[in-house]
Amino acid sequence: MFAKGTTPVQDELQEAFKVARRLKLWAKRPEQMNTRILKAFLKLSDETDRKVSEAQLKQEVGEDNFDINFVQMKNIAEKNHGKVFDVNGSEVSIWPPVAAAVEEFRRTVFSK
């Protein structure tokens, strides 16, 4: 996906590193849509024991351009925001390779 000749495992590793770098920036930019989407997910997942649906997340964010931004946060691509989410059906979860970086983001943004 990134460069010719890379394996899916290499692509995932590159993506996880990219997300870890970007989350540090997102934590400093609360107005950014990707920051708002991730914070909304973390809030919803903290409030309930059940899984968070894409519809719940969209409603919580409440922005018309949610879909455009969310799609870039659930796919691996060279020019995306960074894959943060897995989506299974309508159920949204944190993509496992970035879970530790997301926890660091959570501690940073919710401790302020």
C-alpha positions in Angstrom: 0.0 0.0 0.0 2.8 2.5 0.8 5.7 1.5 -1.4 6.1 -1.2 -4.0 7.4 -4.4 -2.6 6.3 -3.8 1.0 4.3 -6.5 2.8 1.0 -5.9 4.6 2.9 -6.4 7.9 5.3 -3.6 7.0 2.5 -1.4 5.9 0.7 -1.9 9.3 4.0 -1.2 11.2 4.5 2.0 9.2 0.9 3.0 9.8 1.2 2.4 13.6 4.3 4.6 13.7 2.6 7.3 11.7 -0.4 7.2 14.1 1.8 7.4 17.2 3.5 10.5 15.8 0.2 12.2 14.8 -1.6 11.5 18.1 0.9 13.7 19.8 0.0 16.5 17.5 -3.7 15.9 17.7 -3.6 16.2 21.5 -2.4 19.8 21.0 -5.1 20.6 18.4 -8.5 19.9 20.0 -10.4 21.7 17.2 -9.2 19.3 14.5 -11.9 16.9 13.3 -9.8 13.8 13.8 -9.1 14.8 17.4 -12.8 15.4 17.9 -13.7 12.0 16.5 -11.2 10.2 18.6 -12.2 12.1 21.8 -15.9 11.4 21.1 -15.1 7.7 20.7 -13.1 7.6 24.0 -15.9 9.4 25.8 -18.6 7.0 24.4 -16.6 3.9 25.2 -16.0 5.2 28.7 -19.7 5.8 29.3 -20.9 2.4 28.3 -19.9 -1.2 28.6 -21.3 -1.9 25.1 -19.5 -1.3 21.9 -19.7 2.0 20.1 -21.5 2.1 16.8 -20.5 4.3 13.9 -23.9 6.0 14.1 -23.4 6.8 17.8 -20.0 8.2 17.0 -21.4 10.3 14.2 -24.2 11.7 16.4 -21.7 12.5 19.2 -19.4 14.4 16.8 -22.4 16.1 15.1 -20.5 17.4 12.0 -21.5 17.2 8.4 -18.0 16.2 7.3 -17.8 13.3 9.8 -17.9 10.6 7.1 -15.1 12.1 5.0 -12.8 12.3 8.1 -13.8 9.0 9.7 -13.1 7.0 6.5 -9.5 8.3 6.7 -9.2 7.0 10.3 -10.3 3.5 9.5 -8.2 2.6 6.5 -4.5 2.3 5.8 -3.5 4.6 3.0 -0.4 6.7 2.2 -2.3 10.0 2.6 -4.9 9.3 5.3 -5.2 10.9 8.8 -3.9 7.6 10.3 -5.7 4.4 10.9 -7.0 4.5 14.5 -10.2 2.5 14.2 -11.4 -0.9 13.2 -15.0 -1.3 12.0 -16.7 -4.6 12.1 -20.2 -4.2 10.7 -21.3 -1.0 12.5 -19.2 -1.6 15.6 -16.2 0.7 16.0 -13.1 -0.3 18.1 -9.5 0.9 18.4 -7.2 -0.7 15.9 -5.0 -3.0 18.1 -1.6 -1.9 16.8 -2.3 1.7 18.0 -4.0 0.9 21.3 -1.0 2.0 23.5 -0.6 5.3 21.6 -4.4 5.9 22.0 -4.1 5.3 25.7 -1.3 7.8 25.9 -3.5 10.3 23.9 -6.4 9.6 26.4 -4.2 10.4 29.4 -2.9 13.6 27.8 -6.2 15.1 26.6 -8.4 14.0 29.5 -5.9 15.0 32.3 -6.0 18.7 31.3 
